[in-house]
Amino acid sequence: PRSPDLNPLDYFLWGHPKSLVYTTPIENENNLRNRIVALCEAIRNTPRIFERARQSLRRRLDGCIMAQGGHFQQFI
């Protein structure tokens, strides 16, 4: 069975882009939409970005295995 806690989207695709979108205060809804669209374009134009997400997931999976399913933050 898969753990929903070990999803590469949780580790990369939500956290990193969110930090980029909210670097400066959002002025209005249109400003927010424009930032999200620009960020999606940047991700689309950077295919290696997903390789880093896979590497991060692999480190976390290895840590989970080392901890035998317990807390593994110290292993990553």
mmCIF file of the N, C-alpha and C atoms, coordinates in Angstrom:
data_MODEL
# 
_entry.id   MODEL 
# 
loop_
_atom_site.group_PDB 
_atom_site.id 
_atom_site.type_symbol 
_atom_site.label_atom_id 
_atom_site.label_alt_id 
_atom_site.label_comp_id 
_atom_site.label_asym_id 
_atom_site.label_entity_id 
_atom_site.label_seq_id 
_atom_site.pdbx_PDB_ins_code 
_atom_site.Cartn_x 
_atom_site.Cartn_y 
_atom_site.Cartn_z 
_atom_site.occupancy 
_atom_site.B_iso_or_equiv 
_atom_site.pdbx_formal_charge 
_atom_site.auth_seq_id 
_atom_site.auth_comp_id 
_atom_site.auth_asym_id 
_atom_site.auth_atom_id 
_atom_site.pdbx_PDB_model_num 
ATOM 1   N N  . PRO A 1 1  ? 0.831  -1.209 0.000   1.00 0.00 ? 1  PRO A N  1 
ATOM 2   C CA . PRO A 1 1  ? 0.000  0.000  0.000   1.00 0.00 ? 1  PRO A CA 1 
ATOM 3   C C  . PRO A 1 1  ? 0.864  1.256  0.000   1.00 0.00 ? 1  PRO A C  1 
ATOM 4   N N  . ARG A 1 2  ? 0.355  2.281  -0.634  1.00 0.00 ? 2  ARG A N  1 
ATOM 5   C CA . ARG A 1 2  ? 1.090  3.552  -0.702  1.00 0.00 ? 2  ARG A CA 1 
ATOM 6   C C  . ARG A 1 2  ? 0.676  4.469  0.446   1.00 0.00 ? 2  ARG A C  1 
ATOM 7   N N  . SER A 1 3  ? 1.625  5.230  0.901   1.00 0.00 ? 3  SER A N  1 
ATOM 8   C CA . SER A 1 3  ? 1.332  6.214  1.933   1.00 0.00 ? 3  SER A CA 1 
ATOM 9   C C  . SER A 1 3  ? 1.022  7.545  1.270   1.00 0.00 ? 3  SER A C  1 
ATOM 10  N N  . PRO A 1 4  ? -0.139 8.137  1.552   1.00 0.00 ? 4  PRO A N  1 
ATOM 11  C CA . PRO A 1 4  ? -0.434 9.448  0.971   1.00 0.00 ? 4  PRO A CA 1 
ATOM 12  C C  . PRO A 1 4  ? 0.506  10.526 1.499   1.00 0.00 ? 4  PRO A C  1 
ATOM 13  N N  . ASP A 1 5  ? 1.225  10.220 2.572   1.00 0.00 ? 5  ASP A N  1 
ATOM 14  C CA . ASP A 1 5  ? 2.166  11.182 3.141   1.00 0.00 ? 5  ASP A CA 1 
ATOM 15  C C  . ASP A 1 5  ? 3.459  11.263 2.338   1.00 0.00 ? 5  ASP A C  1 
ATOM 16  N N  . LEU A 1 6  ? 3.689  10.331 1.433   1.00 0.00 ? 6  LEU A N  1 
ATOM 17  C CA . LEU A 1 6  ? 4.930  10.303 0.666   1.00 0.00 ? 6  LEU A CA 1 
ATOM 18  C C  . LEU A 1 6  ? 4.644  10.553 -0.810  1.00 0.00 ? 6  LEU A C  1 
ATOM 19  N N  . ASN A 1 7  ? 4.114  11.697 -1.087  1.00 0.00 ? 7  ASN A N  1 
ATOM 20  C CA . ASN A 1 7  ? 3.723  12.071 -2.436  1.00 0.00 ? 7  ASN A CA 1 
ATOM 21  C C  . ASN A 1 7  ? 4.642  13.182 -2.926  1.00 0.00 ? 7  ASN A C  1 
ATOM 22  N N  . PRO A 1 8  ? 5.295  13.032 -4.087  1.00 0.00 ? 8  PRO A N  1 
ATOM 23  C CA . PRO A 1 8  ? 6.211  14.083 -4.540  1.00 0.00 ? 8  PRO A CA 1 
ATOM 24  C C  . PRO A 1 8  ? 5.536  15.431 -4.721  1.00 0.00 ? 8  PRO A C  1 
ATOM 25  N N  . LEU A 1 9  ? 4.241  15.432 -5.016  1.00 0.00 ? 9  LEU A N  1 
ATOM 26  C CA . LEU A 1 9  ? 3.545  16.711 -5.147  1.00 0.00 ? 9  LEU A CA 1 
ATOM 27  C C  . LEU A 1 9  ? 3.495  17.435 -3.811  1.00 0.00 ? 9  LEU A C  1 
ATOM 28  N N  . ASP A 1 10 ? 3.313  16.678 -2.727  1.00 0.00 ? 10 ASP A N  1 
ATOM 29  C CA . ASP A 1 10 ? 3.296  17.301 -1.405  1.00 0.00 ? 10 ASP A CA 1 
ATOM 30  C C  . ASP A 1 10 ? 4.638  17.912 -1.064  1.00 0.00 ? 10 ASP A C  1 
ATOM 31  N N  . TYR A 1 11 ? 5.704  17.261 -1.494  1.00 0.00 ? 11 TYR A N  1 
ATOM 32  C CA . TYR A 1 11 ? 7.028  17.744 -1.140  1.00 0.00 ? 11 TYR A CA 1 
ATOM 33  C C  . TYR A 1 11 ? 7.533  18.854 -2.035  1.00 0.00 ? 11 TYR A C  1 
ATOM 34  N N  . PHE A 1 12 ? 7.045  18.920 -3.232  1.00 0.00 ? 12 PHE A N  1 
ATOM 35  C CA . PHE A 1 12 ? 7.567  19.939 -4.135  1.00 0.00 ? 12 PHE A CA 1 
ATOM 36  C C  . PHE A 1 12 ? 6.493  20.814 -4.752  1.00 0.00 ? 12 PHE A C  1 
ATOM 37  N N  . LEU A 1 13 ? 5.579  20.200 -5.452  1.00 0.00 ? 13 LEU A N  1 
ATOM 38  C CA . LEU A 1 13 ? 4.710  20.975 -6.322  1.00 0.00 ? 13 LEU A CA 1 
ATOM 39  C C  . LEU A 1 13 ? 3.783  21.932 -5.582  1.00 0.00 ? 13 LEU A C  1 
ATOM 40  N N  . TRP A 1 14 ? 3.506  21.697 -4.326  1.00 0.00 ? 14 TRP A N  1 
ATOM 41  C CA . TRP A 1 14 ? 2.664  22.658 -3.608  1.00 0.00 ? 14 TRP A CA 1 
ATOM 42  C C  . TRP A 1 14 ? 3.507  23.641 -2.810  1.00 0.00 ? 14 TRP A C  1 
ATOM 43  N N  . GLY A 1 15 ? 4.482  23.160 -2.095  1.00 0.00 ? 15 GLY A N  1 
ATOM 44  C CA . GLY A 1 15 ? 5.262  24.035 -1.222  1.00 0.00 ? 15 GLY A CA 1 
ATOM 45  C C  . GLY A 1 15 ? 6.134  25.045 -1.941  1.00 0.00 ? 15 GLY A C  1 
ATOM 46  N N  . HIS A 1 16 ? 6.948  24.593 -2.858  1.00 0.00 ? 16 HIS A N  1 
ATOM 47  C CA . HIS A 1 16 ? 7.881  25.491 -3.548  1.00 0.00 ? 16 HIS A CA 1 
ATOM 48  C C  . HIS A 1 16 ? 7.157  26.553 -4.378  1.00 0.00 ? 16 HIS A C  1 
ATOM 49  N N  . PRO A 1 17 ? 6.236  26.170 -5.244  1.00 0.00 ? 17 PRO A N  1 
ATOM 50  C CA . PRO A 1 17 ? 5.528  27.202 -6.018  1.00 0.00 ? 17 PRO A CA 1 
ATOM 51  C C  . PRO A 1 17 ? 4.755  28.176 -5.133  1.00 0.00 ? 17 PRO A C  1 
ATOM 52  N N  . LYS A 1 18 ? 4.148  27.659 -4.078  1.00 0.00 ? 18 LYS A N  1 
ATOM 53  C CA . LYS A 1 18 ? 3.398  28.550 -3.187  1.00 0.00 ? 18 LYS A CA 1 
ATOM 54  C C  . LYS A 1 18 ? 4.324  29.611 -2.598  1.00 0.00 ? 18 LYS A C  1 
ATOM 55  N N  . SER A 1 19 ? 5.520  29.200 -2.213  1.00 0.00 ? 19 SER A N  1 
ATOM 56  C CA . SER A 1 19 ? 6.458  30.177 -1.653  1.00 0.00 ? 19 SER A CA 1 
ATOM 57  C C  . SER A 1 19 ? 6.858  31.211 -2.703  1.00 0.00 ? 19 SER A C  1 
ATOM 58  N N  . LEU A 1 20 ? 6.943  30.805 -3.975  1.00 0.00 ? 20 LEU A N  1 
ATOM 59  C CA . LEU A 1 20 ? 7.283  31.753 -5.039  1.00 0.00 ? 20 LEU A CA 1 
ATOM 60  C C  . LEU A 1 20 ? 6.129  32.703 -5.346  1.00 0.00 ? 20 LEU A C  1 
ATOM 61  N N  . VAL A 1 21 ? 4.920  32.169 -5.392  1.00 0.00 ? 21 VAL A N  1 
ATOM 62  C CA . VAL A 1 21 ? 3.746  32.999 -5.703  1.00 0.00 ? 21 VAL A CA 1 
ATOM 63  C C  . VAL A 1 21 ? 3.532  34.054 -4.624  1.00 0.00 ? 21 VAL A C  1 
ATOM 64  N N  . TYR A 1 22 ? 3.736  33.670 -3.374  1.00 0.00 ? 22 TYR A N  1 
ATOM 65  C CA . TYR A 1 22 ? 3.461  34.586 -2.267  1.00 0.00 ? 22 TYR A CA 1 
ATOM 66  C C  . TYR A 1 22 ? 4.711  35.300 -1.756  1.00 0.00 ? 22 TYR A C  1 
ATOM 67  N N  . THR A 1 23 ? 5.742  35.425 -2.584  1.00 0.00 ? 23 THR A N  1 
ATOM 68  C CA . THR A 1 23 ? 6.959  36.133 -2.182  1.00 0.00 ? 23 THR A CA 1 
ATOM 69  C C  . THR A 1 23 ? 6.649  37.565 -1.771  1.00 0.00 ? 23 THR A C  1 
ATOM 70  N N  . THR A 1 24 ? 5.783  38.208 -2.518  1.00 0.00 ? 24 THR A N  1 
ATOM 71  C CA . THR A 1 24 ? 5.335  39.563 -2.188  1.00 0.00 ? 24 THR A CA 1 
ATOM 72  C C  . THR A 1 24 ? 3.818  39.530 -2.041  1.00 0.00 ? 24 THR A C  1 
ATOM 73  N N  . PRO A 1 25 ? 3.246  40.494 -1.338  1.00 0.00 ? 25 PRO A N  1 
ATOM 74  C CA . PRO A 1 25 ? 1.797  40.495 -1.123  1.00 0.00 ? 25 PRO A CA 1 
ATOM 75  C C  . PRO A 1 25 ? 1.011  40.498 -2.443  1.00 0.00 ? 25 PRO A C  1 
ATOM 76  N N  . ILE A 1 26 ? -0.101 39.795 -2.433  1.00 0.00 ? 26 ILE A N  1 
ATOM 77  C CA . ILE A 1 26 ? -0.995 39.726 -3.587  1.00 0.00 ? 26 ILE A CA 1 
ATOM 78  C C  . ILE A 1 26 ? -1.880 40.967 -3.572  1.00 0.00 ? 26 ILE A C  1 
ATOM 79  N N  . GLU A 1 27 ? -1.940 41.646 -4.705  1.00 0.00 ? 27 GLU A N  1 
ATOM 80  C CA . GLU A 1 27 ? -2.723 42.879 -4.788  1.00 0.00 ? 27 GLU A CA 1 
ATOM 81  C C  . GLU A 1 27 ? -4.204 42.615 -5.023  1.00 0.00 ? 27 GLU A C  1 
ATOM 82  N N  . ASN A 1 28 ? -4.500 41.638 -5.877  1.00 0.00 ? 28 ASN A N  1 
ATOM 83  C CA . ASN A 1 28 ? -5.895 41.318 -6.182  1.00 0.00 ? 28 ASN A CA 1 
ATOM 84  C C  . ASN A 1 28 ? -5.947 39.929 -6.826  1.00 0.00 ? 28 ASN A C  1 
ATOM 85  N N  . GLU A 1 29 ? -7.156 39.481 -7.125  1.00 0.00 ? 29 GLU A N  1 
ATOM 86  C CA . GLU A 1 29 ? -7.330 38.145 -7.688  1.00 0.00 ? 29 GLU A CA 1 
ATOM 87  C C  . GLU A 1 29 ? -6.626 38.003 -9.042  1.00 0.00 ? 29 GLU A C  1 
ATOM 88  N N  . ASN A 1 30 ? -6.699 39.027 -9.862  1.00 0.00 ? 30 ASN A N  1 
ATOM 89  C CA . ASN A 1 30 ? -6.060 38.981 -11.174 1.00 0.00 ? 30 ASN A CA 1 
ATOM 90  C C  . ASN A 1 30 ? -4.536 38.857 -11.038 1.00 0.00 ? 30 ASN A C  1 
ATOM 91  N N  . ASN A 1 31 ? -3.976 39.575 -10.090 1.00 0.00 ? 31 ASN A N  1 
ATOM 92  C CA . ASN A 1 31 ? -2.541 39.491 -9.814  1.00 0.00 ? 31 ASN A CA 1 
ATOM 93  C C  . ASN A 1 31 ? -2.157 38.067 -9.401  1.00 0.00 ? 31 ASN A C  1 
ATOM 94  N N  . LEU A 1 32 ? -2.971 37.451 -8.561  1.00 0.00 ? 32 LEU A N  1 
ATOM 95  C CA . LEU A 1 32 ? -2.726 36.078 -8.131  1.00 0.00 ? 32 LEU A CA 1 
ATOM 96  C C  . LEU A 1 32 ? -2.782 35.119 -9.320  1.00 0.00 ? 32 LEU A C  1 
ATOM 97  N N  . ARG A 1 33 ? -3.796 35.257 -10.146 1.00 0.00 ? 33 ARG A N  1 
ATOM 98  C CA . ARG A 1 33 ? -3.923 34.393 -11.331 1.00 0.00 ? 33 ARG A CA 1 
ATOM 99  C C  . ARG A 1 33 ? -2.704 34.533 -12.245 1.00 0.00 ? 33 ARG A C  1 
ATOM 100 N N  . ASN A 1 34 ? -2.289 35.762 -12.481 1.00 0.00 ? 34 ASN A N  1 
ATOM 101 C CA . ASN A 1 34 ? -1.131 35.999 -13.351 1.00 0.00 ? 34 ASN A CA 1 
ATOM 102 C C  . ASN A 1 34 ? 0.134  35.353 -12.798 1.00 0.00 ? 34 ASN A C  1 
ATOM 103 N N  . ARG A 1 35 ? 0.310  35.421 -11.497 1.00 0.00 ? 35 ARG A N  1 
ATOM 104 C CA . ARG A 1 35 ? 1.490  34.803 -10.881 1.00 0.00 ? 35 ARG A CA 1 
ATOM 105 C C  . ARG A 1 35 ? 1.453  33.286 -11.026 1.00 0.00 ? 35 ARG A C  1 
ATOM 106 N N  . ILE A 1 36 ? 0.277  32.715 -10.821 1.00 0.00 ? 36 ILE A N  1 
ATOM 107 C CA . ILE A 1 36 ? 0.142  31.261 -10.935 1.00 0.00 ? 36 ILE A CA 1 
ATOM 108 C C  . ILE A 1 36 ? 0.394  30.809 -12.369 1.00 0.00 ? 36 ILE A C  1 
ATOM 109 N N  . VAL A 1 37 ? -0.163 31.530 -13.335 1.00 0.00 ? 37 VAL A N  1 
ATOM 110 C CA . VAL A 1 37 ? 0.049  31.191 -14.747 1.00 0.00 ? 37 VAL A CA 1 
ATOM 111 C C  . VAL A 1 37 ? 1.532  31.297 -15.100 1.00 0.00 ? 37 VAL A C  1 
ATOM 112 N N  . ALA A 1 38 ? 2.181  32.366 -14.666 1.00 0.00 ? 38 ALA A N  1 
ATOM 113 C CA . ALA A 1 38 ? 3.611  32.547 -14.953 1.00 0.00 ? 38 ALA A CA 1 
ATOM 114 C C  . ALA A 1 38 ? 4.433  31.424 -14.318 1.00 0.00 ? 38 ALA A C  1 
ATOM 115 N N  . LEU A 1 39 ? 4.077  31.041 -13.116 1.00 0.00 ? 39 LEU A N  1 
ATOM 116 C CA . LEU A 1 39 ? 4.787  29.964 -12.437 1.00 0.00 ? 39 LEU A CA 1 
ATOM 117 C C  . LEU A 1 39 ? 4.605  28.639 -13.172 1.00 0.00 ? 39 LEU A C  1 
ATOM 118 N N  . CYS A 1 40 ? 3.392  28.357 -13.616 1.00 0.00 ? 40 CYS A N  1 
ATOM 119 C CA . CYS A 1 40 ? 3.138  27.119 -14.369 1.00 0.00 ? 40 CYS A CA 1 
ATOM 120 C C  . CYS A 1 40 ? 3.939  27.095 -15.664 1.00 0.00 ? 40 CYS A C  1 
ATOM 121 N N  . GLU A 1 41 ? 4.043  28.220 -16.325 1.00 0.00 ? 41 GLU A N  1 
ATOM 122 C CA . GLU A 1 41 ? 4.863  28.303 -17.544 1.00 0.00 ? 41 GLU A CA 1 
ATOM 123 C C  . GLU A 1 41 ? 6.333  28.035 -17.224 1.00 0.00 ? 41 GLU A C  1 
ATOM 124 N N  . ALA A 1 42 ? 6.803  28.586 -16.131 1.00 0.00 ? 42 ALA A N  1 
ATOM 125 C CA . ALA A 1 42 ? 8.202  28.373 -15.742 1.00 0.00 ? 42 ALA A CA 1 
ATOM 126 C C  . ALA A 1 42 ? 8.456  26.900 -15.442 1.00 0.00 ? 42 ALA A C  1 
ATOM 127 N N  . ILE A 1 43 ? 7.513  26.246 -14.771 1.00 0.00 ? 43 ILE A N  1 
ATOM 128 C CA . ILE A 1 43 ? 7.651  24.820 -14.473 1.00 0.00 ? 43 ILE A CA 1 
ATOM 129 C C  . ILE A 1 43 ? 7.636  24.019 -15.773 1.00 0.00 ? 43 ILE A C  1 
ATOM 130 N N  . ARG A 1 44 ? 6.733  24.357 -16.666 1.00 0.00 ? 44 ARG A N  1 
ATOM 131 C CA . ARG A 1 44 ? 6.631  23.651 -17.947 1.00 0.00 ? 44 ARG A CA 1 
ATOM 132 C C  . ARG A 1 44 ? 7.923  23.780 -18.750 1.00 0.00 ? 44 ARG A C  1 
ATOM 133 N N  . ASN A 1 45 ? 8.585  24.909 -18.644 1.00 0.00 ? 45 ASN A N  1 
ATOM 134 C CA . ASN A 1 45 ? 9.810  25.153 -19.405 1.00 0.00 ? 45 ASN A CA 1 
ATOM 135 C C  . ASN A 1 45 ? 11.072 24.662 -18.700 1.00 0.00 ? 45 ASN A C  1 
ATOM 136 N N  . THR A 1 46 ? 10.906 24.011 -17.561 1.00 0.00 ? 46 THR A N  1 
ATOM 137 C CA . THR A 1 46 ? 12.042 23.492 -16.801 1.00 0.00 ? 46 THR A CA 1 
ATOM 138 C C  . THR A 1 46 ? 11.809 22.009 -16.510 1.00 0.00 ? 46 THR A C  1 
ATOM 139 N N  . PRO A 1 47 ? 11.994 21.138 -17.494 1.00 0.00 ? 47 PRO A N  1 
ATOM 140 C CA . PRO A 1 47 ? 11.681 19.722 -17.293 1.00 0.00 ? 47 PRO A CA 1 
ATOM 141 C C  . PRO A 1 47 ? 12.501 19.051 -16.194 1.00 0.00 ? 47 PRO A C  1 
ATOM 142 N N  . ARG A 1 48 ? 13.698 19.518 -15.944 1.00 0.00 ? 48 ARG A N  1 
ATOM 143 C CA . ARG A 1 48 ? 14.532 18.894 -14.899 1.00 0.00 ? 48 ARG A CA 1 
ATOM 144 C C  . ARG A 1 48 ? 13.996 19.150 -13.505 1.00 0.00 ? 48 ARG A C  1 
ATOM 145 N N  . ILE A 1 49 ? 13.076 20.075 -13.380 1.00 0.00 ? 49 ILE A N  1 
ATOM 146 C CA . ILE A 1 49 ? 12.520 20.405 -12.074 1.00 0.00 ? 49 ILE A CA 1 
ATOM 147 C C  . ILE A 1 49 ? 11.851 19.175 -11.455 1.00 0.00 ? 49 ILE A C  1 
ATOM 148 N N  . PHE A 1 50 ? 11.258 18.321 -12.283 1.00 0.00 ? 50 PHE A N  1 
ATOM 149 C CA . PHE A 1 50 ? 10.605 17.132 -11.762 1.00 0.00 ? 50 PHE A CA 1 
ATOM 150 C C  . PHE A 1 50 ? 11.614 16.062 -11.367 1.00 0.00 ? 50 PHE A C  1 
ATOM 151 N N  . GLU A 1 51 ? 12.780 16.086 -11.964 1.00 0.00 ? 51 GLU A N  1 
ATOM 152 C CA . GLU A 1 51 ? 13.834 15.163 -11.548 1.00 0.00 ? 51 GLU A CA 1 
ATOM 153 C C  . GLU A 1 51 ? 14.233 15.463 -10.109 1.00 0.00 ? 51 GLU A C  1 
ATOM 154 N N  . ARG A 1 52 ? 14.339 16.722 -9.764  1.00 0.00 ? 52 ARG A N  1 
ATOM 155 C CA . ARG A 1 52 ? 14.658 17.094 -8.377  1.00 0.00 ? 52 ARG A CA 1 
ATOM 156 C C  . ARG A 1 52 ? 13.549 16.643 -7.429  1.00 0.00 ? 52 ARG A C  1 
ATOM 157 N N  . ALA A 1 53 ? 12.295 16.726 -7.873  1.00 0.00 ? 53 ALA A N  1 
ATOM 158 C CA . ALA A 1 53 ? 11.178 16.266 -7.043  1.00 0.00 ? 53 ALA A CA 1 
ATOM 159 C C  . ALA A 1 53 ? 11.278 14.757 -6.819  1.00 0.00 ? 53 ALA A C  1 
ATOM 160 N N  . ARG A 1 54 ? 11.620 14.008 -7.861  1.00 0.00 ? 54 ARG A N  1 
ATOM 161 C CA . ARG A 1 54 ? 11.781 12.556 -7.720  1.00 0.00 ? 54 ARG A CA 1 
ATOM 162 C C  . ARG A 1 54 ? 12.949 12.224 -6.790  1.00 0.00 ? 54 ARG A C  1 
ATOM 163 N N  . GLN A 1 55 ? 14.037 12.970 -6.898  1.00 0.00 ? 55 GLN A N  1 
ATOM 164 C CA . GLN A 1 55 ? 15.186 12.733 -6.020  1.00 0.00 ? 55 GLN A CA 1 
ATOM 165 C C  . GLN A 1 55 ? 14.811 12.999 -4.565  1.00 0.00 ? 55 GLN A C  1 
ATOM 166 N N  . SER A 1 56 ? 14.049 14.044 -4.340  1.00 0.00 ? 56 SER A N  1 
ATOM 167 C CA . SER A 1 56 ? 13.605 14.370 -2.987  1.00 0.00 ? 56 SER A CA 1 
ATOM 168 C C  . SER A 1 56 ? 12.713 13.260 -2.439  1.00 0.00 ? 56 SER A C  1 
ATOM 169 N N  . LEU A 1 57 ? 11.807 12.773 -3.267  1.00 0.00 ? 57 LEU A N  1 
ATOM 170 C CA . LEU A 1 57 ? 10.935 11.678 -2.838  1.00 0.00 ? 57 LEU A CA 1 
ATOM 171 C C  . LEU A 1 57 ? 11.771 10.448 -2.507  1.00 0.00 ? 57 LEU A C  1 
ATOM 172 N N  . ARG A 1 58 ? 12.756 10.145 -3.339  1.00 0.00 ? 58 ARG A N  1 
ATOM 173 C CA . ARG A 1 58 ? 13.601 8.971  -3.102  1.00 0.00 ? 58 ARG A CA 1 
ATOM 174 C C  . ARG A 1 58 ? 14.328 9.077  -1.765  1.00 0.00 ? 58 ARG A C  1 
ATOM 175 N N  . ARG A 1 59 ? 14.868 10.273 -1.453  1.00 0.00 ? 59 ARG A N  1 
ATOM 176 C CA . ARG A 1 59 ? 15.538 10.471 -0.155  1.00 0.00 ? 59 ARG A CA 1 
ATOM 177 C C  . ARG A 1 59 ? 14.569 10.206 0.990   1.00 0.00 ? 59 ARG A C  1 
ATOM 178 N N  . ARG A 1 60 ? 13.343 10.669 0.852   1.00 0.00 ? 60 ARG A N  1 
ATOM 179 C CA . ARG A 1 60 ? 12.353 10.481 1.910   1.00 0.00 ? 60 ARG A CA 1 
ATOM 180 C C  . ARG A 1 60 ? 11.948 9.011  2.035   1.00 0.00 ? 60 ARG A C  1 
ATOM 181 N N  . LEU A 1 61 ? 11.801 8.343  0.906   1.00 0.00 ? 61 LEU A N  1 
ATOM 182 C CA . LEU A 1 61 ? 11.477 6.913  0.949   1.00 0.00 ? 61 LEU A CA 1 
ATOM 183 C C  . LEU A 1 61 ? 12.596 6.123  1.612   1.00 0.00 ? 61 LEU A C  1 
ATOM 184 N N  . ASP A 1 62 ? 13.837 6.425  1.257   1.00 0.00 ? 62 ASP A N  1 
ATOM 185 C CA . ASP A 1 62 ? 14.977 5.751  1.877   1.00 0.00 ? 62 ASP A CA 1 
ATOM 186 C C  . ASP A 1 62 ? 15.004 6.009  3.382   1.00 0.00 ? 62 ASP A C  1 
ATOM 187 N N  . GLY A 1 63 ? 14.715 7.240  3.789   1.00 0.00 ? 63 GLY A N  1 
ATOM 188 C CA . GLY A 1 63 ? 14.663 7.570  5.215   1.00 0.00 ? 63 GLY A CA 1 
ATOM 189 C C  . GLY A 1 63 ? 13.575 6.797  5.931   1.00 0.00 ? 63 GLY A C  1 
ATOM 190 N N  . CYS A 1 64 ? 12.419 6.676  5.290   1.00 0.00 ? 64 CYS A N  1 
ATOM 191 C CA . CYS A 1 64 ? 11.303 5.922  5.868   1.00 0.00 ? 64 CYS A CA 1 
ATOM 192 C C  . CYS A 1 64 ? 11.682 4.453  6.039   1.00 0.00 ? 64 CYS A C  1 
ATOM 193 N N  . ILE A 1 65 ? 12.364 3.898  5.048   1.00 0.00 ? 65 ILE A N  1 
ATOM 194 C CA . ILE A 1 65 ? 12.805 2.502  5.127   1.00 0.00 ? 65 ILE A CA 1 
ATOM 195 C C  . ILE A 1 65 ? 13.823 2.337  6.250   1.00 0.00 ? 65 ILE A C  1 
ATOM 196 N N  . MET A 1 66 ? 14.774 3.270  6.350   1.00 0.00 ? 66 MET A N  1 
ATOM 197 C CA . MET A 1 66 ? 15.786 3.193  7.410   1.00 0.00 ? 66 MET A CA 1 
ATOM 198 C C  . MET A 1 66 ? 15.147 3.257  8.789   1.00 0.00 ? 66 MET A C  1 
ATOM 199 N N  . ALA A 1 67 ? 14.068 4.033  8.915   1.00 0.00 ? 67 ALA A N  1 
ATOM 200 C CA . ALA A 1 67 ? 13.385 4.179  10.198  1.00 0.00 ? 67 ALA A CA 1 
ATOM 201 C C  . ALA A 1 67 ? 12.332 3.095  10.398  1.00 0.00 ? 67 ALA A C  1 
ATOM 202 N N  . GLN A 1 68 ? 12.256 2.158  9.467   1.00 0.00 ? 68 GLN A N  1 
ATOM 203 C CA . GLN A 1 68 ? 11.296 1.058  9.520   1.00 0.00 ? 68 GLN A CA 1 
ATOM 204 C C  . GLN A 1 68 ? 9.864  1.570  9.678   1.00 0.00 ? 68 GLN A C  1 
ATOM 205 N N  . GLY A 1 69 ? 9.560  2.621  8.945   1.00 0.00 ? 69 GLY A N  1 
ATOM 206 C CA . GLY A 1 69 ? 8.208  3.165  8.941   1.00 0.00 ? 69 GLY A CA 1 
ATOM 207 C C  . GLY A 1 69 ? 7.930  4.182  10.030  1.00 0.00 ? 69 GLY A C  1 
ATOM 208 N N  . GLY A 1 70 ? 8.887  4.415  10.900  1.00 0.00 ? 70 GLY A N  1 
ATOM 209 C CA . GLY A 1 70 ? 8.699  5.389  11.976  1.00 0.00 ? 70 GLY A CA 1 
ATOM 210 C C  . GLY A 1 70 ? 9.085  6.793  11.521  1.00 0.00 ? 70 GLY A C  1 
ATOM 211 N N  . HIS A 1 71 ? 9.315  7.658  12.483  1.00 0.00 ? 71 HIS A N  1 
ATOM 212 C CA . HIS A 1 71 ? 9.739  9.022  12.163  1.00 0.00 ? 71 HIS A CA 1 
ATOM 213 C C  . HIS A 1 71 ? 11.111 8.966  11.492  1.00 0.00 ? 71 HIS A C  1 
ATOM 214 N N  . PHE A 1 72 ? 11.269 9.674  10.387  1.00 0.00 ? 72 PHE A N  1 
ATOM 215 C CA . PHE A 1 72 ? 12.501 9.538  9.614   1.00 0.00 ? 72 PHE A CA 1 
ATOM 216 C C  . PHE A 1 72 ? 13.151 10.859 9.247   1.00 0.00 ? 72 PHE A C  1 
ATOM 217 N N  . GLN A 1 73 ? 12.708 11.957 9.809   1.00 0.00 ? 73 GLN A N  1 
ATOM 218 C CA . GLN A 1 73 ? 13.260 13.263 9.463   1.00 0.00 ? 73 GLN A CA 1 
ATOM 219 C C  . GLN A 1 73 ? 14.773 13.305 9.647   1.00 0.00 ? 73 GLN A C  1 
ATOM 220 N N  . GLN A 1 74 ? 15.288 12.628 10.646  1.00 0.00 ? 74 GLN A N  1 
ATOM 221 C CA . GLN A 1 74 ? 16.725 12.652 10.914  1.00 0.00 ? 74 GLN A CA 1 
ATOM 222 C C  . GLN A 1 74 ? 17.537 11.914 9.850   1.00 0.00 ? 74 GLN A C  1 
ATOM 223 N N  . PHE A 1 75 ? 16.879 11.129 8.997   1.00 0.00 ? 75 PHE A N  1 
ATOM 224 C CA . PHE A 1 75 ? 17.580 10.365 7.970   1.00 0.00 ? 75 PHE A CA 1 
ATOM 225 C C  . PHE A 1 75 ? 17.612 11.052 6.611   1.00 0.00 ? 75 PHE A C  1 
ATOM 226 N N  . ILE A 1 76 ? 16.937 12.180 6.476   1.00 0.00 ? 76 ILE A N  1 
ATOM 227 C CA . ILE A 1 76 ? 16.899 12.820 5.148   1.00 0.00 ? 76 ILE A CA 1 
ATOM 228 C C  . ILE A 1 76 ? 17.703 14.093 5.120   1.00 0.00 ? 76 ILE A C  1 
# 
